[in-house]
Amino acid sequence: MRPRRLLIYFLVIMVLMPVICRGDESSELIKGIVSLYFEELFNLQKSDIQLEFLHLPKTVLPTGRDYKYLVESNRNLPRLGHQIVWLKVTDKKSLVSRLPITVDVSVNMNVVLAAKKLRRGELIDSKKILLKTRKISRDYKNIVKTPNMAIGMITKQVIREGEIIKRSMLREPPDIQRGDRVKIQLLSKDLVIITNGEVKEDGVVGNKVKVVCAMTGKLMYGIVQSSQLVTVQLQ
């Protein structure tokens, strides 16, 4: 009985071997398709993208000229880290299958770093930043990727030397700054008075700021119209 069992076992292995090999080939095909998808998505070379496949479908992909493969995601892209993408397989007539693939994505890319420690409220110029290649595994959309995205912006917090600068760390420079001398336009139903004043806080066009009227010395709230004009609505 034992030799017969061994023979049967051997025959089963021989029958399954092509299927196992084809399954391995299918996995490699899926990896190649997904890799190409992320290369195009991030506009990077294959060597700059690291993919860790956490789950691959066990389904063997059909191959041939009649089949097309499309990778898609239900999330806003591009993004890094742990995510699920879907591989759609279609033939000339219909959808054949839609397979989930779980992958962890990181990339080597150019990012903007602080060339020195930056204080809160500091205006960024080209001498205060560096462009370097770093491995990034999360927060892709928040990262400052080019110098032009940072130059002319104001820091919202302290940024350490060598730290990657993120968009959330920066703000647009104000249209009007504390201490600026401006024209104040006092408005009432029947009267418009223009006088001088001083701005007491930073602001942008359309926002409310505190101003002191030079004529009365009174603190008032007005709307920034430009870098030289604030309008105050009188009660």
C-alpha positions in Angstrom: 0.0 0.0 0.0 2.8 2.4 0.9 4.4 2.4 -2.6 1.0 2.9 -4.2 0.3 5.8 -1.9 3.6 7.4 -2.8 2.9 7.0 -6.5 -0.5 8.6 -6.1 1.0 11.4 -4.1 3.6 11.9 -6.8 1.1 12.0 -9.6 -1.0 14.6 -7.7 2.1 16.8 -7.3 2.9 16.4 -11.0 -0.7 17.4 -11.9 -0.7 20.5 -9.6 2.7 21.7 -10.5 1.7 23.7 -13.6 -1.1 25.3 -11.6 1.3 26.3 -8.8 3.8 27.7 -11.3 1.1 29.6 -13.1 -0.1 31.0 -9.8 3.4 32.3 -9.1 3.6 33.8 -12.6 0.2 35.5 -12.0 1.4 37.0 -8.7 4.5 38.5 -10.5 2.3 39.8 -13.3 0.0 41.5 -10.7 3.0 43.0 -8.9 4.4 44.4 -12.2 1.0 45.9 -13.2 0.6 47.6 -9.8 4.2 48.8 -9.8 3.7 50.4 -13.2 0.5 52.1 -11.9 2.4 53.7 -9.0 5.3 54.8 -11.3 2.9 56.7 -13.5 0.9 58.0 -10.5 3.9 59.5 -8.8 5.8 60.2 -12.0 8.9 58.4 -10.6 11.3 55.7 -11.7 10.7 52.1 -10.6 13.8 52.3 -8.4 12.3 55.2 -6.4 9.2 53.4 -5.4 9.1 50.7 -2.7 6.0 48.5 -2.6 5.3 45.9 0.1 2.5 43.6 -1.0 0.5 42.7 2.1 -2.2 40.8 0.2 -2.3 39.4 -3.3 -5.4 37.7 -4.9 -5.0 34.0 -5.3 -6.9 34.1 -8.5 -4.9 33.2 -11.6 -5.0 36.1 -14.1 -6.2 35.3 -17.6 -3.6 36.3 -20.2 -3.8 37.0 -23.9 -4.5 39.8 -26.4 -8.2 39.9 -25.5 -7.6 40.9 -21.8 -6.8 44.3 -20.4 -5.7 45.2 -16.9 -6.6 48.5 -15.1 -5.6 49.5 -11.5 -7.9 51.9 -9.7 -8.5 53.2 -6.2 -11.5 54.4 -4.2 -9.4 56.9 -2.4 -8.0 60.4 -3.3 -4.7 59.9 -5.0 -1.8 60.0 -5.0 -1.2 58.8 -1.4 1.4 56.8 0.5 1.3 54.1 3.1 -1.1 51.2 3.6 -3.9 51.2 1.0 -6.1 48.9 -1.1 -6.1 49.2 -4.9 -8.3 47.2 -7.3 -7.2 45.3 -10.4 -9.9 45.2 -13.0 -9.6 42.6 -15.7 -11.7 43.0 -18.8 -12.0 41.3 -22.1 -13.4 42.8 -25.3 -17.0 42.5 -24.1 -17.2 42.8 -20.3 -15.6 42.9 -16.8 -14.0 39.6 -16.0 -13.0 40.2 -12.4 -12.2 43.0 -9.9 -9.5 41.9 -7.5 -8.4 43.7 -4.2 -4.7 44.2 -3.6 -3.3 45.5 -0.3 0.0 47.3 -0.6 2.2 49.6 1.5 3.8 52.4 -0.6 6.8 54.6 0.1 8.8 56.7 -2.4 12.2 58.4 -2.7 11.5 61.9 -3.8 12.7 65.5 -3.7 11.5 67.4 -0.7 12.2 70.9 0.8 14.1 71.0 4.1 14.8 73.8 6.4 18.5 74.9 5.9 18.5 76.3 9.4 16.2 76.6 12.3 13.2 78.7 11.3 11.4 80.8 13.9 7.6 81.2 14.0 6.5 84.1 11.7 9.7 84.0 9.6 9.6 84.9 5.9 11.1 82.1 3.8 13.6 82.9 1.1 15.9 80.7 -1.0 18.7 80.8 1.5 16.6 79.3 4.2 15.7 76.0 2.4 17.3 73.1 0.7 16.0 70.5 -1.9 17.0 67.0 -0.9 15.9 63.4 -1.7 14.3 61.6 1.2 12.3 58.4 1.6 8.6 59.3 2.3 6.0 56.9 3.6 3.1 59.2 4.5 1.6 62.6 4.3 2.4 63.0 0.6 0.0 65.8 -0.2 1.1 67.9 2.8 4.8 67.8 1.9 6.5 70.8 0.2 8.0 69.4 -2.9 9.5 72.4 -4.7 11.3 75.6 -3.5 8.6 77.8 -5.1 6.0 76.3 -2.8 7.9 77.7 0.2 9.6 80.9 -0.9 7.6 83.9 0.1 5.6 82.0 2.7 5.5 82.7 6.5 6.2 79.9 9.0 3.3 79.1 11.4 5.6 77.3 13.8 9.2 76.7 14.7 10.8 74.3 12.1 14.0 72.5 13.0 17.1 72.5 10.9 16.9 69.6 8.4 13.2 69.0 9.0 10.9 68.4 6.0 8.7 71.4 5.5 5.0 70.7 5.2 2.3 72.9 3.8 0.5 72.9 7.1 3.6 74.6 8.6 3.2 77.7 6.3 0.8 80.4 5.6 0.4 83.1 3.0 2.1 86.4 3.9 -0.5 89.0 5.2 -1.7 91.8 3.0 -1.5 94.1 6.0 0.8 93.8 9.0 0.7 94.9 12.6 2.2 98.4 12.8 1.3 99.4 9.2 0.1 102.9 8.7 -3.1 102.9 6.6 -6.0 105.0 5.5 -9.2 104.3 7.5 -12.5 104.8 5.7 -15.3 105.5 8.2 -18.7 104.7 6.8 -22.2 105.6 8.0 -25.5 105.9 6.2 -25.0 109.5 5.1 -21.3 110.1 5.7 -17.9 108.9 4.6 -14.8 110.1 6.4 -11.2 109.2 5.5 -8.5 109.4 8.1 -5.3 107.8 9.1 -4.7 104.9 11.4 -2.5 102.1 12.5 -3.1 98.4 12.1 -2.9 96.4 15.4 -2.8 92.8 13.9 -1.9 91.0 10.7 -4.7 90.5 8.2 -5.6 89.6 4.6 -8.0 91.2 2.2 -11.6 90.6 3.2 -10.8 89.8 6.8 -11.5 91.8 9.9 -8.6 93.5 11.8 -8.1 95.9 14.7 -7.1 99.4 13.9 -6.5 102.6 15.9 -7.9 105.8 14.5 -5.3 108.6 14.6 -8.0 111.2 14.8 -9.8 109.9 17.9 -7.3 107.3 19.3 -10.2 104.8 19.4 -9.7 101.1 18.8 -12.0 99.9 16.1 -12.6 96.8 13.9 -12.5 97.2 10.1 -12.3 95.1 6.9 -9.1 95.0 5.0 -9.7 96.3 1.5 -6.0 96.5 0.4 -2.6 96.9 1.8 -3.3 100.6 2.4 -7.0 100.8 3.2 -9.3 99.5 6.0 -13.0 100.3 6.0 -14.9 100.7 9.3 -18.7 100.6 9.4 -20.0 103.1 12.0 -23.0 102.2 14.1 
